[in-house]
Amino acid sequence: IFCGAHEVCVAMKGDKSTFGRFSAGEVSINIDDVAAIAKEAGEAIMKIYDGTPLESWGTIATSKEDGSPLTAADKAANEIIVRGLRAKYPSIPIMSEESALSSVEERRGWEHFWCVDPLDGTKEFVKRNGQFTVNIGLCEKGTPIAGVVYVPATAVMYKGVKGLGPPIRETDDPLGYDSYKSIFAAPFQESDPNLKIVASASHNTPETEAFIARFQTPAISNYGSSLKLLAVAEGAAHLYPRMAPTMEWDTCAAHAIVECAGGQVLQYPGLDTPLRYNKDDVHNPFFVVYGKRQAHRANKPKKDLLEPQSSFSKPAILLVPLLALLLFFLLSPSSPQDT
């Protein structure tokens, strides 16, 4: 591994170039293996993205029962991810947007499970703006403990595991090396002016606008898919409010990365409880993604250097030398008397 300034490193590709191994119960997991599955799915997505003629693009998507778009890229990526995870970790169940959802009764017995969105941001895929991701998260008892998010259009990989330090942002290099760096959420106070806020490119709402209005001259950017959570995780934004419908697989993987980077993903209103997963209803409540939010601290008045630093009053200070003088005479030995 070759490392330079600002925690940017270059590592040879291969089995020995591992970010980290961890356990889910009795199952040993290599996060790089999960990332490799996400990357394979991303490459399949890009074959369809780049290989579909523009004159055929208008029919690239069909509609699911809920009205959301579905493409051949969603299906191809899902097949690769499900097959790959089952081959590597057959004992861990999978919840995926593009697979049939297991019954509530069955899911209640899951200690660990994969939470997958094979193509997050299908609307952005259809718009051809590159703002779509492959999401693979791992949960333990409803809490995200690891996440991999791959951005196929830019070949950038994000991966994080709780307990293994800050998450990693990794970029492919055509020479066979991977350049990567640790990422960290940005510290801020909510009273700060000019905070950087990210919002959805496709799902803005009056509730979101009202939340943003409480901040002083914020700088607002719009992204699709999990890129919004990742912007907070790597310090490019301070917060991301989401007051619009989402599903558990939309957030799980990036949620883990945000927390590894020092941020939070909290239910709104309340803002004191993290998002939970594998609920009976797999819709998310509204939420806000924060970087390293710090409590507001009032500025303490500067001390006058001419003021006495003692807590005694001025009259008490004047008495000190008088008491010392009295004590001196009381303790002094008596003068010898004449005989």
C-alpha positions in Angstrom: 0.0 0.0 0.0 1.3 3.4 -1.0 0.0 6.4 1.0 0.5 10.1 0.4 -0.8 13.3 2.0 -4.4 13.9 3.2 -4.9 10.2 3.8 -5.0 9.4 0.1 -3.6 6.0 -0.6 -3.0 3.7 -3.6 -3.3 0.0 -3.2 -2.8 -2.9 -5.6 -6.0 -4.7 -6.6 -6.2 -8.3 -5.3 -7.3 -10.4 -2.4 -4.6 -9.0 -0.1 -5.9 -5.4 -0.6 -8.7 -5.7 2.0 -10.3 -2.8 3.7 -11.6 -5.0 6.5 -13.1 -8.2 7.7 -15.8 -8.5 10.3 -18.4 -10.9 11.6 -22.2 -11.0 11.4 -22.9 -13.6 14.1 -20.9 -16.6 13.1 -20.4 -15.5 9.5 -17.1 -13.9 8.5 -17.5 -11.2 6.0 -15.0 -9.4 3.8 -16.3 -5.9 2.9 -14.2 -6.0 -0.3 -16.1 -9.1 -1.5 -19.4 -7.2 -1.1 -17.9 -4.2 -2.9 -16.9 -6.5 -5.8 -20.5 -7.7 -6.1 -21.7 -4.1 -6.2 -19.2 -3.2 -8.8 -20.1 -6.1 -11.0 -23.8 -5.0 -10.8 -22.7 -1.4 -11.6 -20.9 -2.6 -14.7 -24.0 -4.4 -15.9 -26.0 -1.2 -15.4 -23.5 0.8 -17.4 -23.6 -1.7 -20.3 -27.3 -1.0 -20.6 -26.9 2.8 -20.0 -24.2 3.2 -22.6 -25.4 0.5 -25.0 -29.0 1.5 -25.5 -29.4 3.7 -28.6 -30.9 7.1 -27.9 -33.8 6.5 -30.2 -34.8 3.6 -28.0 -34.3 5.4 -24.7 -37.9 6.5 -24.5 -39.0 2.9 -23.9 -36.1 2.1 -21.5 -38.5 1.9 -18.5 -41.8 0.3 -17.6 -43.9 1.1 -14.5 -44.3 -1.0 -11.4 -47.5 -1.3 -9.5 -46.6 1.7 -7.4 -45.9 3.8 -10.5 -42.1 3.8 -10.0 -40.0 3.0 -13.1 -38.3 -0.3 -13.7 -35.6 -1.0 -16.3 -33.6 -4.0 -17.5 -30.7 -2.5 -15.6 -32.6 -2.9 -12.3 -33.3 -6.5 -13.1 -29.8 -7.3 -14.3 -28.2 -5.7 -11.2 -30.5 -7.4 -8.8 -29.8 -10.9 -10.3 -26.0 -10.3 -10.0 -26.3 -9.1 -6.4 -28.6 -11.8 -5.1 -26.6 -14.5 -6.8 -23.3 -13.1 -5.5 -24.5 -12.7 -1.9 -26.1 -16.1 -1.7 -22.9 -17.7 -3.1 -20.7 -15.9 -0.5 -23.0 -15.8 2.5 -25.9 -18.3 2.0 -27.1 -18.1 5.6 -27.8 -14.3 5.6 -31.3 -13.5 4.1 -31.7 -10.7 1.5 -34.3 -7.9 1.3 -34.1 -6.3 -2.1 -36.3 -3.8 -3.9 -36.5 -6.0 -6.9 -37.2 -9.3 -5.2 -40.3 -10.5 -3.5 -40.5 -9.3 0.1 -40.5 -12.1 2.7 -43.4 -12.2 5.1 -43.4 -10.2 8.3 -43.4 -13.4 10.3 -40.3 -14.7 8.6 -38.5 -11.4 8.7 -39.1 -11.1 12.5 -36.7 -14.0 13.0 -33.8 -12.3 11.1 -30.8 -11.5 13.2 -28.8 -10.2 10.2 -29.9 -9.4 6.7 -28.8 -7.7 3.5 -30.8 -4.6 2.5 -30.3 -4.0 -1.2 -31.3 -1.5 -3.8 -29.7 -2.8 -7.1 -30.3 0.5 -8.9 -31.1 3.4 -6.5 -32.2 6.4 -8.5 -33.9 4.8 -11.5 -35.5 8.1 -12.3 -32.0 9.6 -12.6 -31.0 6.7 -14.7 -33.9 7.4 -17.1 -32.9 11.1 -17.1 -29.4 10.0 -18.1 -27.7 12.3 -15.5 -25.4 9.7 -14.0 -26.8 10.2 -10.4 -27.7 6.6 -9.6 -26.0 4.1 -7.3 -25.8 0.4 -6.3 -26.6 0.0 -2.6 -25.8 -3.1 -0.4 -26.3 -2.6 3.3 -26.0 -5.1 6.2 -28.2 -4.8 9.3 -28.1 -6.4 12.7 -31.4 -6.3 14.7 -32.7 -3.4 12.6 -29.5 -1.3 12.8 -27.1 -0.8 9.8 -23.6 -2.1 10.6 -22.0 -2.1 7.2 -22.6 -0.5 3.8 -21.3 -0.5 0.2 -22.5 2.1 -2.3 -21.1 2.1 -5.8 -21.6 5.0 -8.3 -21.4 3.3 -11.7 -21.2 6.4 -13.9 -18.0 7.6 -12.1 -16.7 4.2 -10.9 -16.4 5.5 -7.3 -17.0 3.1 -4.4 -17.9 4.0 -0.9 -17.7 1.3 1.9 -17.9 1.4 5.7 -18.1 -1.0 8.6 -18.9 0.0 12.1 -15.9 -0.6 14.4 -13.3 -0.5 11.6 -12.6 3.2 11.5 -13.8 5.9 9.0 -15.4 4.8 5.7 -13.4 4.7 2.5 -14.0 6.4 -0.8 -12.2 4.4 -3.5 -11.7 5.3 -7.2 -10.7 2.9 -9.9 -7.5 3.5 -11.7 -7.0 2.1 -15.3 -3.4 1.0 -14.4 -4.7 -1.6 -12.0 -4.5 0.4 -8.8 -7.2 1.8 -6.6 -6.8 5.2 -5.1 -8.7 5.7 -1.9 -9.1 7.9 1.1 -10.9 8.0 4.5 -13.9 10.3 4.6 -15.3 12.3 7.5 -18.5 14.2 8.1 -18.1 17.9 8.5 -18.6 19.5 12.0 -21.1 22.4 12.3 -23.6 24.2 14.5 -27.2 24.7 13.2 -26.8 28.4 13.9 -23.9 28.7 11.5 -24.6 30.7 8.3 -24.1 29.3 4.8 -24.5 25.7 5.7 -24.4 23.3 2.7 -27.7 21.4 2.4 -28.5 18.7 -0.1 -32.0 17.9 -1.2 -33.7 15.5 -3.6 -33.5 16.2 -7.3 -36.9 14.5 -7.9 -38.9 14.7 -4.6 -38.9 18.2 -3.2 -41.8 19.0 -0.8 -43.2 22.0 1.1 -42.1 20.2 4.4 -38.6 20.1 3.1 -38.6 23.7 2.1 -40.0 24.7 5.5 -37.2 22.8 7.3 -34.5 24.4 5.1 -36.0 27.9 5.8 -34.9 27.7 9.4 -31.3 28.1 8.5 -29.4 31.3 7.7 -28.5 31.7 4.0 -28.0 28.0 3.3 -26.3 26.8 0.1 -28.6 24.2 -1.5 -27.6 21.5 -4.0 -29.8 18.8 -5.5 -28.8 15.2 -6.1 -30.4 11.9 -6.9 -30.2 8.6 -5.1 -27.9 7.8 -2.2 -25.5 10.6 -3.4 -27.2 12.9 -1.0 -26.3 10.8 2.1 -22.8 10.3 0.7 -22.3 14.1 0.3 -23.0 14.4 4.1 -20.7 11.4 4.9 -17.7 12.9 3.1 -18.2 16.4 4.4 -19.4 18.0 1.1 -22.7 18.9 2.8 -23.7 19.5 6.4 -27.2 18.0 6.3 -29.9 16.4 4.1 -33.6 16.7 5.1 -35.9 14.1 3.6 -39.6 14.9 4.1 -40.8 12.6 1.3 -41.4 8.9 0.9 -38.5 6.5 0.9 -38.0 2.8 1.5 -35.5 1.0 3.7 -33.3 -0.2 0.8 -33.0 3.5 -0.4 -31.1 4.4 2.8 -29.6 1.4 4.6 -26.2 1.1 2.9 -25.5 4.9 2.9 -26.9 5.2 6.5 -24.1 2.9 7.7 -21.5 4.9 5.9 -22.8 8.2 7.3 -22.6 6.8 10.9 -19.1 5.4 10.2 -18.1 9.0 9.1 -19.4 10.5 12.4 -22.8 11.6 11.2 -26.4 10.7 12.1 -29.6 9.7 10.3 -32.5 10.7 12.6 -36.2 10.3 12.3 -38.2 13.6 11.8 -39.8 15.0 13.8 -38.1 14.3 17.1 -34.6 14.1 15.7 -33.5 11.8 18.6 -34.0 8.3 17.1 -32.1 6.8 14.2 -33.9 5.2 11.3 -34.7 1.5 12.0 -34.8 -1.3 9.5 -36.8 -4.5 8.9 -40.0 -2.9 10.3 -43.3 -4.5 9.5 -43.8 -1.6 7.1 -40.6 -1.1 5.2 -41.4 2.5 4.3 -39.1 5.0 6.1 -40.5 7.8 8.1 -39.2 11.3 7.3 -35.6 11.8 8.4 -32.7 14.2 8.5 -29.1 13.3 7.8 -26.6 15.3 9.8 -22.9 15.6 9.7 -21.1 16.2 13.0 -23.7 18.4 14.5 -22.4 20.2 17.6 -24.4 21.8 20.4 -24.5 25.6 20.3 -22.2 27.1 22.9 -22.6 30.7 23.9 -19.5 32.8 23.7 -18.0 33.5 27.1 -17.2 37.2 27.8 -13.5 37.9 27.7 -11.9 38.6 31.0 -10.3 42.0 31.7 -6.6 41.4 32.3 -6.7 44.3 34.8 -9.4 42.6 36.9 -8.2 40.6 39.9 -8.3 36.8 39.2 -9.2 35.9 42.8 -12.7 35.3 43.8 -12.1 37.5 47.0 -13.5 41.0 47.1 -11.1 44.0 47.1 -11.5 44.7 50.9 -10.7 41.1 51.7 -7.5 41.3 49.6 -6.4 44.5 51.5 -6.8 42.6 54.8 -4.3 39.9 53.8 -1.1 41.8 54.5 -2.5 43.1 57.8 -3.3 39.6 59.0 0.1 38.4 57.9 1.8 41.1 59.9 -0.2 40.4 63.0 0.6 36.7 62.6 4.3 37.5 62.4 4.3 39.4 65.7 2.3 36.7 67.5 4.7 33.9 66.4 7.9 35.8 66.9 10.1 34.7 70.0 10.0 37.1 72.9 13.0 39.4 73.5 15.3 38.4 76.4 14.6 40.3 79.6 17.3 42.0 81.9 18.2 40.2 85.1 
